[in-house]
Amino acid sequence: MTALSDLKKRLRPGQVYRRQDLKRWSNAVDRHVRQLLDEGRLEKVSGGVYMAPRQTRFGKVPAKPEKLVEAFLKDARFLIVSPSAFNGLGVGSTQLYNETVVYNLKRHGRFKLGDRTYDFRKKSSVPARLTQEVLLVDLLQTMDRLAEDGAELLPRVMARARSMDPVLLAKAAQDFGSIRVGGLVGRVFQTA
């Protein structure tokens, strides 16, 4: 068995690999990666990051965004959010956004991974999961970037904040928000 065929056997459809991962199984990683790219068994996602696409009856399917982002960051501490998720808060936002934001501890900027661009935003801490409280804090932080009129949206956002658990909302503001957002959240419960 050749080193290339051994490497092919180790590739799993839908998985994302860094060059270092492939190096463990290859004695000529750059040559083998080039051959696998030419054969279509790997696709380049970013510098040093590759994906083994899954084949379905509709064609090749890319890896899940979570796997792409984790391989790119070399870290599992991140949160993927779309501003379209704000529509689920019931505050009157209705816009659909073709944007994916990745809150993380390492990178800041727009990066193309495969055929999609992600907006990486570095934070000092990142919540483990997206809750309604975290989403509301994110909305308050990014309101100036949205297509909706912030002056119209803010009173409804504050009313929605009053209906949430104050402890969870304060924790989300402290862990994920800014000082400005923390002050807004504090004012919500002082006026309630």
C-alpha positions as CSV (number, residue, x, y, z in Angstrom):
1,M,0.0,0.0,0.0
2,T,1.4,3.4,-1.0
3,A,1.4,6.4,1.4
4,L,-1.1,8.2,-0.9
5,S,-3.6,5.3,-0.8
6,D,-3.2,5.1,3.0
7,L,-3.9,8.8,3.2
8,K,-7.0,8.4,1.0
9,K,-8.3,5.7,3.4
10,R,-8.0,8.0,6.3
11,L,-10.1,10.9,4.8
12,R,-13.7,11.1,5.9
13,P,-16.3,12.8,3.8
14,G,-17.5,16.0,5.5
15,Q,-14.4,16.4,7.6
16,V,-12.0,19.3,7.6
17,Y,-8.3,18.8,7.9
18,R,-5.4,21.1,8.5
19,R,-2.1,20.5,6.7
20,Q,-0.6,19.3,10.1
21,D,-3.4,16.7,10.4
22,L,-2.5,15.3,7.0
23,K,1.2,15.4,7.7
24,R,0.8,12.6,10.3
25,W,-0.3,10.2,7.5
26,S,1.9,11.3,4.7
27,N,5.6,11.3,4.0
28,A,5.2,13.9,1.2
29,V,2.2,15.9,2.3
30,D,2.4,18.8,-0.2
31,R,2.6,16.4,-3.2
32,H,-0.2,14.2,-1.8
33,V,-2.4,17.2,-1.1
34,R,-1.9,18.4,-4.7
35,Q,-2.9,15.0,-6.0
36,L,-5.9,14.8,-3.8
37,L,-7.0,18.3,-4.8
38,D,-6.6,17.3,-8.5
39,E,-8.7,14.1,-7.9
40,G,-11.4,16.1,-6.1
41,R,-11.0,14.2,-2.9
42,L,-9.9,17.3,-1.1
43,E,-11.0,21.0,-1.6
44,K,-8.9,23.9,-0.4
45,V,-10.9,25.9,2.2
46,S,-8.2,28.4,3.2
47,G,-4.5,28.5,3.6
48,G,-3.5,25.1,5.1
49,V,-7.1,24.1,5.6
50,Y,-8.8,21.4,3.4
51,M,-12.1,19.7,3.3
52,A,-13.1,16.2,2.2
53,P,-16.5,16.9,0.5
54,R,-19.4,14.6,1.0
55,Q,-21.0,13.2,-2.1
56,T,-24.8,13.1,-2.3
57,R,-27.2,12.5,-5.1
58,F,-27.3,16.3,-5.7
59,G,-23.5,16.6,-5.9
60,K,-20.7,17.5,-3.5
61,V,-21.7,19.0,-0.2
62,P,-19.3,21.1,1.8
63,A,-18.5,20.4,5.5
64,K,-20.6,22.0,8.2
65,P,-19.7,25.6,9.0
66,E,-18.8,24.6,12.6
67,K,-16.2,22.2,11.4
68,L,-14.7,24.7,8.9
69,V,-14.5,27.5,11.6
70,E,-13.0,25.1,14.2
71,A,-10.3,24.0,11.8
72,F,-9.6,27.5,10.7
73,L,-9.3,28.9,14.3
74,K,-7.7,25.7,15.7
75,D,-10.1,26.3,18.6
76,A,-13.6,25.1,19.5
77,R,-14.5,28.2,21.5
78,F,-16.6,30.3,19.1
79,L,-20.2,31.2,18.5
80,I,-21.7,31.4,15.0
81,V,-24.6,33.9,14.6
82,S,-26.6,35.3,11.7
83,P,-28.2,38.7,12.2
84,S,-31.3,37.1,10.7
85,A,-31.7,35.3,14.1
86,F,-32.8,38.7,15.7
87,N,-36.1,38.2,13.9
88,G,-36.9,35.4,16.3
89,L,-36.8,37.8,19.4
90,G,-40.1,39.3,18.5
91,V,-38.9,42.9,18.6
92,G,-40.1,43.8,15.1
93,S,-36.9,43.1,13.2
94,T,-37.8,41.5,9.8
95,Q,-34.6,41.8,7.7
96,L,-32.9,38.7,6.3
97,Y,-29.1,39.0,6.2
98,N,-26.7,37.0,4.1
99,E,-24.0,37.3,6.7
100,T,-22.4,34.9,9.1
101,V,-20.7,36.3,12.2
102,V,-18.3,34.2,14.2
103,Y,-17.5,35.5,17.7
104,N,-14.2,34.0,18.8
105,L,-11.2,34.5,21.0
106,K,-8.5,34.6,18.2
107,R,-9.3,36.3,14.9
108,H,-10.9,39.5,13.7
109,G,-11.8,40.4,10.1
110,R,-13.5,38.9,7.1
111,F,-12.2,35.6,5.9
112,K,-13.3,33.4,3.1
113,L,-13.6,29.7,4.0
114,G,-14.5,27.7,0.9
115,D,-17.2,29.6,-1.0
116,R,-18.5,31.6,2.0
117,T,-17.2,34.7,3.7
118,Y,-17.4,34.8,7.5
119,D,-17.1,38.0,9.6
120,F,-14.9,37.0,12.5
121,R,-15.2,39.2,15.6
122,K,-12.8,38.8,18.4
123,K,-14.2,39.0,21.9
124,S,-12.7,38.6,25.4
125,S,-15.2,35.8,26.1
126,V,-17.6,33.8,24.0
127,P,-20.8,32.1,25.3
128,A,-20.9,28.4,24.9
129,R,-24.3,28.5,23.2
130,L,-26.7,31.0,21.7
131,T,-29.5,31.8,24.1
132,Q,-32.3,34.4,23.8
133,E,-30.4,36.6,26.3
134,V,-27.1,36.4,24.4
135,L,-29.0,37.1,21.2
136,L,-30.6,40.2,22.7
137,V,-27.2,41.5,24.0
138,D,-25.8,40.9,20.5
139,L,-28.7,42.9,19.0
140,L,-28.0,45.8,21.3
141,Q,-24.3,45.7,20.4
142,T,-24.8,45.5,16.6
143,M,-27.9,47.7,16.3
144,D,-26.0,50.4,14.4
145,R,-25.0,47.9,11.7
146,L,-28.6,46.7,11.0
147,A,-30.9,47.8,8.2
148,E,-33.7,48.5,10.7
149,D,-34.1,51.9,12.3
150,G,-32.4,51.6,15.7
151,A,-34.6,54.4,17.2
152,E,-37.7,52.5,16.4
153,L,-36.3,49.2,17.5
154,L,-34.8,50.2,20.8
155,P,-38.0,50.6,22.8
156,R,-39.2,47.2,21.7
157,V,-35.8,45.6,22.5
158,M,-35.9,47.2,26.0
159,A,-39.5,45.9,26.5
160,R,-38.4,42.4,25.4
161,A,-35.4,42.7,27.9
162,R,-37.9,43.3,30.7
163,S,-39.7,40.0,30.0
164,M,-36.4,38.0,30.3
165,D,-34.8,36.5,33.3
166,P,-32.8,39.5,34.8
167,V,-30.0,37.2,36.1
168,L,-29.4,35.5,32.8
169,L,-29.6,38.8,30.9
170,A,-27.2,40.5,33.2
171,K,-24.8,37.5,32.9
172,A,-25.0,37.6,29.1
173,A,-24.4,41.4,29.2
174,Q,-21.4,40.9,31.5
175,D,-19.8,37.9,29.7
176,F,-20.6,38.9,26.1
177,G,-21.6,42.5,26.0
178,S,-19.8,45.8,26.3
179,I,-19.9,48.4,29.1
180,R,-22.5,50.3,27.1
181,V,-24.8,47.3,26.7
182,G,-24.3,46.4,30.4
183,G,-25.4,49.9,31.3
184,L,-28.5,49.6,29.1
185,V,-29.4,46.3,30.6
186,G,-29.0,47.7,34.1
187,R,-31.3,50.6,33.2
188,V,-34.0,48.2,32.0
189,F,-34.5,46.7,35.5
190,Q,-34.1,50.0,37.3
191,T,-37.1,51.4,35.4
192,A,-39.2,48.3,35.6
